[in-house]
């Protein structure tokens, strides 16, 4: 079955489709809603989608690949509109759509609506360079010139999101020239980003822009907490201690730490609560001198500046032994 208003695509012999086709209306499976696409007779590509929930927060999307099918699945937690405004197959953009979700007692109900651009947006004269294929690295400042009429640029809203971390990235817009804005942002972390160029609540042509920042992605929620003297590690009665702080207290974290001793022996470190609710304490006993590596992860992803190295002298080892005696 096809959605209302959709027709089955005509595929002549040897034809290779450019974009996946919908197999039918959204499928409700318990608390999950799946949109299934037919990708038969197509080169394999990655399907990338970003969904916003009714509160305009990022809603997690699970992508599942099968032999001739690929599906996008979400788990709505409230009724309302779930907007897939950013969706692409490889380098090809697909038409955005909305899922209108209702909760009828304990059952989910869902309808799908394609999002069509208004006449004003579709005929926009706004232009900007394609930076999606650039090699970009963390802490590299990007300046994106955007040209258009004064009226168009006054209605333009620019935002950037780190897709993997579900985090908004600060963007500044220089409006000195009324017909040429300069959008500046600095991605501090590796991973997938999306830049949204919105006019009258709709994406302008060629928006969104997807970027991949080269490098190893780290967790930026938790950080090593410096001591009063600026150092991370401290010696307390023969024990080496350090603290990790949750910089986003409204967001839960799952911090774990490991120690790699000079002998290459790995051991997990216990976490202890502190007087500060958002700070946890880790400690270990220095039983041998040399290079020690401390690896800290939040939800399985290394935090910024992990691993940290602390070189322990024989003097410190002797002090630790003395405290134990």
Beta strands, then each sheet from edge to edge (+ up, - down):
strand 1: 21-22
strand 2: 27-29
strand 3: 32-38
strand 4: 47-52
strand 5: 58-59
strand 6: 62-65
strand 7: 69-74
strand 8: 80-89
strand 9: 92-93
strand 10: 97-104
strand 11: 107-114
strand 12: 127-128
strand 13: 136-137
strand 14: 140-147
strand 15: 156-162
strand 16: 167-169
strand 17: 172-177
strand 18: 180-187
strand 19: 191-199
strand 20: 202-203
strand 21: 209-214
strand 22: 222-225
strand 23: 234-236
strand 24: 239-246
strand 25: 255-260
strand 26: 266-269
strand 27: 271-273
strand 28: 279-285
strand 29: 290-298
strand 30: 301-302
strand 31: 308-312
sheet 1: 1+ 3- 2+
sheet 2: 1+ 3- 7+ 6-
sheet 3: 5+ 4- 8+ 9-
sheet 4: 5+ 4- 8+ 10- 11+
sheet 5: 12+ 14- 18+ 17-
sheet 6: 13+ 21+ 19- 15+ 16-
sheet 7: 13+ 21+ 19- 20+
sheet 8: 22+ 24- 23+
sheet 9: 22+ 24- 28+ 27-
sheet 10: 26+ 25- 29+ 30-
sheet 11: 26+ 25- 29+ 31-
end
